[in-house]
Amino acid sequence: MIQRRKVIIGAVGVAAAATAAGCSSSDKPGSGTTNWVEPAANIEPAPVTPVRLTVTPAAGDTDVSPVDPITVSAADGTLQSVTVTAGKAKIDGAMQDDGTWRSTDDLAYGKKYKVTVTAADSAGTATTQDTTFTTLKPANVAQVTFQANSMLALKEGRTYGAGQPVIVAFSRAVNKNAAEKAIEIKTSPAVEGKFYWKDDKTVHWRPAKYWAAGTTIKVNVTMYGVKLGKTTYGAKNVSTNFKIGRQLIAISDNRTHLTKVYIDGKLVRTMKSSLGKGGGTTGANGERISYWTAGGPHVVLGKKRKHTMSSASYGVSDPKDPNYYVSENIEFCTRISYSGEYLHAAPWNGSLGRANLSHGCINLSTADAKWVYNTFLIGDIVDVKNTPRDLPIWNGLGDWTVPFDKYGRDQ
């Protein structure tokens, strides 16, 4: 009994010593030693949850808008790569701060896109998934051009006169509300403006007053992927910009037979003139033709160094008609209406400054007509006063003939 007790005490002492020393042993039971420690129980590894991918647009979607971004996310895993293709075309994209992927390119109309996604689960095992979708294919698309007027394109970055409206011309009839929402006009200095639809394809925009000298105008039409009509979508986004030069306003008075030109509010030239003789005739198709110069603000539409003018251009084509004429090589012609009103040289008119003898144009001396031709810009204002006939809004750019509070779609 005494010997067994020693053995037990001795075993405790050894165990305590081993514990104090921080040691352990790999000796197995029965080896004759007393410092064996039982191994820890086996721990089962955590189960691996499969990666769950979300791709938008979803697999099989059709009529997808080409401006809607493609987005890819991974739950219970990490995205490794995303590739989007349509045939040989590849769509760029980028990873976002939240770990999702988002496309950065617009898509094309009527294309089938393949999205290939590779993602890794929590254990690092990668899987790849393919989905496809199709973008909408419009029955019709509308293009846009920017116009100075119906005869001239607006040239980007060019300088125009203080009466030049913004003109956006669609290639097809469009929904006016949708089109207006797609058009953004920024000016410096900023001004309020309104739209006026000449027809269902052409829209004008003007401020309440003539543009101030030096104004810059930027126009963006963001219409790609936008439904502009029942079956019509915008073909692409377009933009332009132009600026206003000095503010030139010419006042041509039917009573005084004078045309005065103001630049930035200062009178710079007074010119003896002869305006429309009044009265009228009947054209070949029964239309009424007036020989009054139309009253109200006109906008310069174009210029020709020499131009042949004929009464046939407005409906008097019979050489036997007393109002018939053909005048060749008239010099220094500055056009202000679609119906054929010009400021031009008229050296044959001996009544400049005294009487109105023209068929509606503003006759000037050769020197004055040359100065106008060299000085005026497209978009400058020629305001005709004291004549009984008003310029219709559609005859050239008659936008300024309408008070701003009445300017709009219903003109």
C-alpha positions in Angstrom: 0.0 0.0 0.0 2.8 2.3 0.9 4.5 1.6 -2.5 1.3 2.2 -4.6 0.7 5.5 -2.9 4.2 6.7 -3.9 3.6 5.7 -7.4 0.4 7.7 -7.6 1.9 10.8 -6.0 4.9 10.4 -8.3 2.6 10.4 -11.3 0.9 13.6 -10.3 4.2 15.2 -9.6 5.5 14.4 -13.1 2.3 15.6 -14.7 2.5 18.8 -12.8 6.1 19.3 -13.7 5.3 18.7 -17.4 2.5 21.2 -17.2 4.7 23.8 -15.6 7.3 23.3 -18.2 4.8 23.7 -21.0 5.8 20.4 -22.6 3.8 17.6 -24.1 4.6 14.2 -25.4 3.7 12.0 -28.3 4.1 8.9 -26.2 1.2 6.5 -26.4 -0.5 4.8 -23.5 1.3 1.6 -22.4 4.7 3.0 -23.3 5.6 3.2 -19.7 5.5 6.9 -19.5 2.9 9.0 -17.6 2.8 12.3 -19.7 0.5 11.3 -22.6 -2.2 13.9 -23.6 -5.3 12.8 -25.5 -5.5 14.4 -29.0 -8.3 17.0 -29.8 -11.5 15.8 -31.4 -11.7 16.0 -35.2 -13.5 19.3 -36.5 -15.6 19.0 -39.7 -14.8 21.7 -42.3 -17.5 24.4 -43.0 -19.6 23.6 -46.0 -18.9 25.6 -49.2 -21.9 27.6 -50.5 -22.2 27.8 -54.3 -21.8 31.2 -55.9 -25.1 32.9 -56.9 -24.7 35.2 -59.9 -27.1 37.9 -60.9 -26.9 39.3 -64.4 -29.0 42.1 -65.6 -30.5 42.0 -68.3 -31.6 38.5 -67.4 -31.0 35.5 -69.6 -33.4 35.4 -72.6 -34.6 39.1 -72.2 -35.6 40.8 -75.5 -36.2 44.4 -76.6 -33.6 45.5 -74.1 -32.8 49.3 -74.3 -29.3 49.8 -75.7 -28.6 52.5 -73.1 -29.5 50.4 -70.1 -26.2 49.2 -68.4 -25.3 45.6 -68.0 -24.7 44.7 -64.3 -23.3 41.6 -62.7 -23.1 40.7 -59.0 -22.0 37.6 -57.1 -23.4 36.4 -53.8 -21.4 34.0 -51.6 -18.4 34.5 -53.9 -16.2 36.9 -55.8 -16.3 38.1 -59.4 -13.1 37.3 -61.3 -14.0 38.4 -64.9 -16.9 39.5 -67.0 -16.9 39.5 -70.8 -19.7 40.9 -73.0 -19.7 40.3 -76.7 -21.9 40.6 -79.8 -20.1 38.8 -82.5 -16.6 40.4 -82.7 -17.7 43.5 -80.9 -16.8 43.7 -77.2 -18.4 45.9 -74.6 -16.2 47.5 -72.0 -17.0 47.7 -68.3 -15.5 48.1 -64.9 -15.7 46.7 -61.4 -17.5 49.0 -58.9 -16.6 49.8 -55.3 -19.3 47.4 -54.1 -17.8 44.5 -56.0 -20.3 44.4 -58.8 -19.4 44.9 -62.5 -21.1 47.5 -64.7 -20.8 48.1 -68.5 -19.5 51.5 -69.6 -20.4 51.4 -73.3 -23.8 51.8 -75.0 -25.1 48.7 -76.8 -26.2 48.6 -80.4 -29.8 48.2 -81.7 -31.0 44.8 -82.7 -28.0 42.7 -81.4 -27.7 39.5 -79.4 -25.2 39.9 -76.5 -23.4 37.1 -74.7 -22.3 37.7 -71.1 -19.6 35.3 -69.8 -19.0 35.5 -66.0 -16.3 33.8 -64.0 -16.6 33.9 -60.2 -14.9 32.1 -57.3 -16.7 30.6 -54.2 -15.4 30.9 -50.6 -13.1 28.0 -51.2 -11.5 29.6 -54.2 -13.1 27.3 -56.7 -14.0 29.1 -60.0 -17.1 28.6 -62.0 -18.2 30.2 -65.4 -21.7 31.0 -66.5 -23.0 32.3 -69.9 -26.2 34.2 -70.5 -27.6 36.0 -73.6 -30.1 38.7 -74.3 -31.2 40.8 -77.3 -31.5 44.6 -77.7 -34.5 46.2 -79.3 -34.6 46.7 -83.0 -36.5 49.9 -84.0 -38.7 50.0 -87.1 -37.4 53.5 -87.7 -34.6 55.7 -86.4 -34.4 59.5 -86.6 -31.3 61.4 -87.4 -30.7 65.1 -86.4 -29.1 67.9 -88.3 -28.5 71.5 -86.9 -29.6 74.3 -89.2 -28.8 78.0 -89.5 -32.0 78.1 -91.6 -33.7 75.7 -94.1 -31.1 76.6 -96.8 -27.9 76.5 -94.6 -26.5 74.1 -92.1 -25.3 75.5 -88.8 -21.6 75.1 -88.6 -20.1 74.1 -85.3 -18.0 76.7 -83.6 -19.0 79.5 -86.0 -20.1 83.0 -85.1 -23.7 84.1 -85.9 -25.8 87.2 -85.5 -28.0 88.1 -82.6 -31.2 86.8 -84.2 -30.0 83.3 -84.9 -32.4 80.7 -83.3 -31.3 77.2 -82.4 -32.8 74.9 -85.1 -32.9 71.1 -84.6 -34.1 69.2 -87.7 -35.2 65.5 -87.3 -35.1 63.3 -90.3 -38.6 61.9 -89.4 -41.7 63.1 -87.7 -41.3 62.8 -83.9 -43.3 63.1 -80.7 -42.7 66.8 -79.7 -42.8 66.2 -76.0 -40.2 63.4 -76.2 -38.0 65.4 -78.6 -38.0 68.5 -76.4 -37.0 66.4 -73.4 -34.0 65.1 -75.4 -32.8 68.6 -76.3 -30.6 70.4 -73.8 -29.6 74.0 -74.5 -27.0 75.7 -72.3 -26.1 79.4 -72.9 -23.6 81.7 -71.3 -24.9 84.0 -70.0 -27.9 81.9 -69.1 -31.2 83.0 -70.6 -34.8 81.7 -70.7 -36.0 80.2 -74.0 -38.9 78.5 -75.7 -39.5 76.0 -78.4 -41.4 76.6 -81.6 -42.2 73.7 -83.9 -42.2 74.7 -87.6 -43.6 71.3 -88.4 -43.5 67.8 -86.8 -39.8 67.4 -87.8 -38.2 70.8 -87.2 -38.1 72.7 -83.9 -36.7 76.2 -83.2 -35.6 77.6 -79.8 -35.0 81.3 -79.0 -34.6 83.5 -76.0 -37.0 86.3 -75.0 -34.7 89.0 -76.5 -32.1 89.1 -79.1 -28.9 87.3 -78.1 -26.4 89.6 -76.2 -23.0 90.1 -78.0 -20.6 87.3 -77.1 -23.1 84.7 -75.9 -22.1 81.1 -76.3 -24.7 78.4 -77.1 -24.2 74.6 -76.6 -26.8 72.2 -77.8 -27.0 68.5 -76.9 -29.6 66.1 -78.2 -29.4 62.9 -76.1 -31.8 60.7 -78.0 -30.0 57.4 -78.5 -32.3 54.7 -77.2 -35.1 57.2 -76.7 -38.5 56.5 -78.1 -39.4 59.6 -80.2 -42.5 58.2 -81.9 -44.7 55.1 -82.1 -42.0 53.1 -84.0 -39.2 55.7 -84.0 -36.1 55.9 -81.9 -33.1 58.3 -81.9 -30.3 57.1 -84.1 -27.5 58.6 -82.0 -26.6 61.4 -79.6 -25.5 64.6 -81.3 -24.2 68.0 -80.2 -23.1 71.4 -81.5 -22.1 74.8 -80.4 -21.9 78.3 -81.8 -21.4 81.8 -80.5 -22.9 85.3 -81.1 -20.7 88.0 -82.5 -21.3 91.7 -82.0 -25.0 92.5 -81.8 -26.0 94.0 -85.2 -29.5 95.3 -85.8 -30.5 97.1 -89.0 -33.7 99.2 -89.0 -35.2 99.8 -92.5 -38.0 102.3 -92.5 -40.6 102.2 -95.3 -41.6 105.8 -94.6 -38.2 107.5 -94.3 -36.6 105.4 -97.0 -33.6 105.0 -94.8 -31.8 101.9 -93.4 -29.9 102.5 -90.2 -27.4 100.0 -88.8 -26.6 99.7 -85.1 -23.7 97.7 -83.7 -23.9 97.0 -80.0 -26.4 99.9 -79.7 -24.3 102.4 -81.6 -25.4 103.8 -85.0 -22.6 103.0 -87.5 -24.2 103.6 -90.9 -27.2 105.3 -92.5 -28.1 104.1 -96.0 -30.6 105.6 -98.5 -33.0 102.9 -99.5 -36.0 102.0 -101.7 -38.4 99.3 -100.4 -41.4 97.5 -101.9 -43.6 99.7 -104.2 -46.8 98.3 -102.7 -49.8 96.7 -104.4 -49.6 93.3 -105.9 -50.6 90.8 -108.5 -51.9 87.3 -109.0 -49.5 84.4 -109.6 -49.7 81.6 -112.1 -51.5 79.4 -109.6 -53.9 82.0 -108.5 -51.9 83.0 -105.4 -51.9 86.6 -104.2 -48.5 88.3 -104.5 -47.7 91.4 -102.6 -45.1 94.0 -103.5 -44.8 95.4 -100.1 -41.6 94.6 -98.2 -42.8 92.5 -95.3 -42.7 94.2 -92.0 -41.1 93.0 -88.8 -37.7 91.6 -87.7 -36.1 89.5 -90.5 -33.0 87.4 -90.0 -30.1 87.2 -92.5 -30.3 83.8 -94.2 -27.4 84.0 -96.7 -25.4 86.1 -99.1 -24.5 85.9 -102.8 -21.9 88.1 -104.5 -24.0 88.0 -107.7 -27.5 86.7 -108.2 -30.1 86.6 -111.0 -33.5 87.6 -109.8 -36.7 86.8 -111.6 -40.4 87.3 -111.0 -40.9 83.6 -111.9 -39.4 82.8 -108.5 -42.6 83.9 -106.8 -45.1 83.0 -109.5 -45.1 85.6 -112.3 -43.7 83.6 -115.2 -45.5 85.1 -118.2 -43.2 87.4 -120.1 -46.3 89.3 -121.3 -47.3 90.2 -117.7 -46.3 93.8 -116.9 -44.8 92.6 -113.6 -42.6 90.0 -115.2 -38.8 90.6 -115.0 -35.5 88.9 -115.1 -32.5 90.8 -113.7 -29.1 89.1 -114.1 -26.0 89.5 -112.1 -27.4 91.7 -109.4 -24.5 92.5 -107.0 -24.0 92.2 -103.3 -27.2 90.3 -102.3 -28.0 89.7 -98.7 -31.1 87.5 -98.3 -33.6 88.0 -95.5 -36.6 85.9 -96.4 -37.4 82.6 -98.2 -39.8 84.4 -100.6 -36.9 86.3 -102.0 -36.4 89.6 -100.1 -32.8 90.9 -100.3 -30.8 93.9 -99.5 -28.9 94.4 -102.8 -27.2 96.9 -105.0 -29.7 98.8 -107.3 -27.7 101.4 -109.3 -30.6 101.7 -111.7 -32.9 103.0 -109.0 -32.7 106.8 -108.9 -35.2 107.1 -106.0 -33.0 105.8 -103.2 -33.9 107.7 -100.1 -36.9 109.2 -101.7 -39.4 106.6 -102.9 -40.2 102.9 -102.8 -40.0 101.3 -106.2 -38.8 97.7 -105.7 -40.8 94.4 -105.9 -40.2 93.9 -102.2 -36.4 94.0 -101.8 -34.5 96.7 -100.0 -32.6 98.6 -102.8 -29.3 100.2 -101.8 -26.4 102.0 -103.6 -23.6 99.7 -104.7 -21.3 101.0 -102.0 -23.9 100.5 -99.3 -24.8 97.0 -100.6 -21.2 96.0 -100.7 -20.7 97.2 -97.1 -23.8 95.2 -96.0 -22.5 92.1 -97.9 -19.1 92.4 -96.2 -20.3 93.3 -92.7 -23.5 91.3 -92.0 -23.4 87.8 -90.5 -25.9 85.0 -91.0 -28.3 85.6 -88.1 -28.1 89.4 -88.0 -31.4 91.3 -87.7 -33.0 93.5 -90.3 -36.2 95.0 -88.9 -38.5 96.6 -91.4 -40.8 99.3 -90.0 -43.9 101.1 -91.2 -45.1 98.7 -93.8 -48.7 97.3 -94.0 -47.7 93.6 -94.5 -46.3 91.5 -91.7 -43.6 88.8 -92.2 -45.1 85.4 -91.5 -43.1 83.3 -89.0 -42.5 80.6 -91.6 -41.1 83.0 -94.3 -37.4 82.8 -93.4 -36.8 83.1 -89.7 -39.8 85.1 -88.6 -39.3 83.9 -85.0 -38.8 87.4 -83.7 -42.1 88.7 -85.2 -44.0 86.9 -82.4 -44.0 88.2 -78.8 -42.2 85.9 -76.5 -45.3 85.2 -74.4 -47.0 83.9 -77.5 -44.1 82.1 -79.0 -44.5 78.4 -79.1 -45.9 75.3 -80.7 -49.1 76.7 -81.9 -47.7 79.4 -84.2 
